[in-house]
Amino acid sequence: MKTASIISWFAVLLSTIALAWSLSRPSPLTEADIEKRVDIALIEHEKGFVAKLRPDFQSMFSDMTDDPESQEWTPQTLEELVAPLVKITSQIVEE
């Protein structure tokens, strides 16, 4: 049991040294860099989400309207994805 105790204390000492060393080193990323990376990741995720939903929305909109623009419709953001729905509902409200 004495060997296990020595190994345990050595592991605790080594992990404490590693923790102190990692905390003392400056981070290579600034807060602005992190925010920029997060923004880019969110934009890419949004584009993928919109690309996944586009065929369903396009078939729904083509059933609702005879607009020839719906064939060339390529949304990139969620706002562009739901814009035809907003247009259709606003036309219904105006009538």
C-alpha positions as CSV (number, residue, x, y, z in Angstrom):
1,M,0.0,0.0,0.0
2,K,2.9,2.3,0.5
3,T,3.7,2.3,-3.2
4,A,0.1,3.2,-4.1
5,S,0.2,6.1,-1.6
6,I,3.4,7.5,-3.1
7,I,2.0,7.2,-6.7
8,S,-1.2,9.0,-5.6
9,W,0.7,11.9,-4.0
10,F,3.0,12.2,-7.0
11,A,-0.1,12.3,-9.3
12,V,-1.7,15.0,-7.1
13,L,1.6,17.0,-7.1
14,L,2.0,16.7,-10.9
15,S,-1.6,17.7,-11.6
16,T,-1.3,20.7,-9.3
17,I,1.9,21.8,-11.1
18,A,0.2,21.3,-14.5
19,L,-2.8,23.4,-13.4
20,A,-0.7,26.2,-12.1
21,W,1.4,26.2,-15.3
22,S,-1.7,26.3,-17.5
23,L,-3.3,29.1,-15.5
24,S,-0.2,31.2,-15.6
25,R,0.2,31.1,-19.4
26,P,-1.6,33.9,-21.3
27,S,-4.5,32.8,-23.5
28,P,-3.6,33.0,-27.2
29,L,-7.2,34.1,-28.0
30,T,-8.7,37.4,-27.0
31,E,-12.4,37.9,-26.2
32,A,-12.9,39.5,-29.6
33,D,-11.4,36.4,-31.4
34,I,-13.7,34.1,-29.5
35,E,-16.7,36.2,-30.3
36,K,-15.7,36.3,-34.0
37,R,-15.4,32.5,-34.0
38,V,-18.7,32.1,-32.4
39,D,-20.4,34.4,-34.8
40,I,-18.9,32.6,-37.8
41,A,-20.0,29.2,-36.4
42,L,-23.6,30.5,-35.8
43,I,-23.7,31.9,-39.4
44,E,-22.6,28.5,-40.8
45,H,-25.1,26.7,-38.6
46,E,-27.9,29.0,-39.7
47,K,-27.0,28.5,-43.4
48,G,-27.1,24.7,-42.9
49,F,-30.4,24.9,-41.1
50,V,-31.9,27.1,-43.9
51,A,-30.5,24.8,-46.6
52,K,-32.2,21.9,-44.9
53,L,-35.6,23.6,-44.6
54,R,-35.5,25.4,-48.0
55,P,-37.1,22.5,-50.0
56,D,-40.1,22.2,-47.6
57,F,-40.7,25.9,-47.5
58,Q,-40.4,26.2,-51.3
59,S,-43.0,23.5,-51.9
60,M,-45.3,25.2,-49.3
61,F,-44.9,28.6,-50.9
62,S,-45.4,27.2,-54.4
63,D,-48.7,25.7,-53.3
64,M,-49.8,29.0,-51.8
65,T,-48.8,31.3,-54.7
66,D,-48.1,31.4,-58.5
67,D,-45.0,33.6,-58.0
68,P,-42.3,32.7,-60.6
69,E,-39.7,34.1,-58.2
70,S,-40.1,31.1,-56.0
71,Q,-38.2,28.9,-58.4
72,E,-35.1,31.1,-58.1
73,W,-35.5,31.6,-54.4
74,T,-32.2,30.9,-52.5
75,P,-32.4,32.1,-48.9
76,Q,-29.3,32.3,-46.8
77,T,-30.7,33.5,-43.5
78,L,-33.8,32.7,-41.4
79,E,-35.2,36.1,-42.3
80,E,-35.0,35.4,-46.0
81,L,-36.5,31.9,-45.4
82,V,-39.7,33.3,-43.8
83,A,-39.9,36.4,-45.9
84,P,-42.4,34.9,-48.5
85,L,-44.5,33.7,-45.6
86,V,-44.6,37.2,-44.2
87,K,-45.5,38.6,-47.6
88,I,-48.3,36.0,-48.1
89,T,-49.8,36.6,-44.6
90,S,-49.6,40.4,-45.0
91,Q,-51.5,40.1,-48.3
92,I,-54.2,38.0,-46.6
93,V,-54.5,40.6,-43.8
94,E,-54.9,43.4,-46.4
95,E,-57.7,41.7,-48.1
